Amino acid sequence: MGILGDLKRRFRREDVSLDLDDIQGLILRSRPEPYVGAHAVLQVTEAEGGRDFIAKLAVHSLGAGLDR
C-alpha cells in the first residue's frame, strides 16, 4: 500500500496528539495531484522590510487548526 498505509497501521489516531497551531495546514490536508511546488531564495538586507514581507505572506498560510 505504500508509506501512508504503513504509517496508518503503526499509529493509532487516539494515541497521537498534535498542536495544530504549530503545523502548516497543507501538511495535514489533501492536496491536488499532481502537486507542484516552488522554492525561492531571498536575501533580506533590511530587517524591517523582511518582517513586513513575512507578515504579508503569513496571511496566505493557515495552520492546520484553521479552516479556509
BAPAFI-25458 format. One line per field, with one value per residue (C-alpha): residue number from 0; residue in one letter; x, y, z. Coordinates in Angstrom, 2 decimals, decimal comma. Each point is the difference from the previous one (the first is absolute). Example, Ala and Ser with C-alpha at 12.3 -4.5 7.8 and 13.67 -1.06 7.14 Angstrom:
<atoms>
i <- 0 / 1;
aa <- a / s;
px <- 12,30 / 1,37;
py <- -4,50 / 3,44;
pz <- 7,80 / -0,66;
</atoms>
This chain:
<atoms>
i <- 0 / 1 / 2 / 3 / 4 / 5 / 6 / 7 / 8 / 9 / 10 / 11 / 12 / 13 / 14 / 15 / 16 / 17 / 18 / 19 / 20 / 21 / 22 / 23 / 24 / 25 / 26 / 27 / 28 / 29 / 30 / 31 / 32 / 33 / 34 / 35 / 36 / 37 / 38 / 39 / 40 / 41 / 42 / 43 / 44 / 45 / 46 / 47 / 48 / 49 / 50 / 51 / 52 / 53 / 54 / 55 / 56 / 57 / 58 / 59 / 60 / 61 / 62 / 63 / 64 / 65 / 66 / 67;
aa <- m / g / i / l / g / d / l / k / r / r / f / r / r / e / d / v / s / l / d / l / d / d / i / q / g / l / i / l / r / s / r / p / e / p / y / v / g / a / h / a / v / l / q / v / t / e / a / e / g / g / r / d / f / i / a / k / l / a / v / h / s / l / g / a / g / l / d / r;
px <- 0,00 / 2,97 / 1,36 / -3,36 / -1,53 / 2,99 / -0,37 / -3,74 / 0,66 / 2,70 / -1,73 / -3,42 / -1,66 / -1,10 / 3,63 / 1,39 / -0,43 / 1,05 / -0,05 / -1,75 / 1,07 / 3,61 / -0,63 / -0,50 / -3,48 / 1,16 / 1,94 / -3,14 / -2,48 / -0,36 / 1,67 / -0,72 / 1,80 / 2,28 / 1,37 / 2,55 / 2,01 / 2,71 / 2,77 / 1,35 / 3,16 / -0,09 / 2,63 / -1,40 / 2,25 / -2,42 / -1,61 / -3,10 / -0,67 / 0,51 / -2,50 / -2,54 / 0,46 / -0,46 / -3,08 / -1,55 / 0,79 / -1,29 / -3,62 / 0,15 / 1,17 / -2,50 / 0,81 / -1,46 / -2,45 / -1,65 / -2,45 / 0,02;
py <- 0,00 / 2,31 / 2,24 / 1,53 / -3,42 / -1,03 / 3,10 / -0,55 / -3,53 / 1,15 / 2,98 / 0,06 / 3,41 / -0,04 / -0,46 / 3,03 / 3,61 / 2,94 / 3,72 / 0,99 / 3,63 / -1,14 / -1,86 / 1,57 / -0,96 / -1,44 / -2,71 / -1,63 / 0,71 / -1,69 / 1,80 / -0,09 / -2,50 / 0,57 / 2,40 / 2,55 / 2,20 / 2,58 / 1,27 / 3,52 / 1,25 / 3,58 / 2,17 / 2,50 / 2,98 / 2,08 / -1,65 / 2,19 / -0,72 / -3,72 / 0,00 / 1,86 / -2,49 / -3,02 / 1,59 / 0,38 / -3,63 / -1,38 / 0,86 / -2,48 / -2,94 / -1,47 / -2,26 / -3,48 / 1,04 / 2,61 / -0,51 / 1,93;
pz <- 0,00 / 0,38 / 2,71 / 0,98 / 0,50 / 2,13 / 2,18 / 0,44 / 1,23 / 2,46 / 1,59 / 1,57 / -0,22 / 3,63 / 1,14 / -1,82 / 1,05 / -2,16 / 0,63 / -3,23 / 0,37 / -0,45 / -3,24 / -3,42 / -1,22 / -3,33 / 1,81 / 1,41 / -2,80 / -3,34 / -2,83 / -3,70 / -2,17 / -1,71 / 2,62 / -1,10 / 2,32 / -0,40 / 2,23 / 0,07 / 1,64 / 1,20 / 1,58 / 2,47 / 0,64 / 2,05 / 3,03 / -0,02 / -3,67 / 0,62 / 2,86 / -2,14 / -2,83 / 2,29 / 1,57 / -3,47 / -0,88 / 3,31 / -0,77 / -2,90 / 2,17 / 2,45 / 2,89 / 0,06 / 2,72 / -2,24 / -2,84 / -3,25;
</atoms>
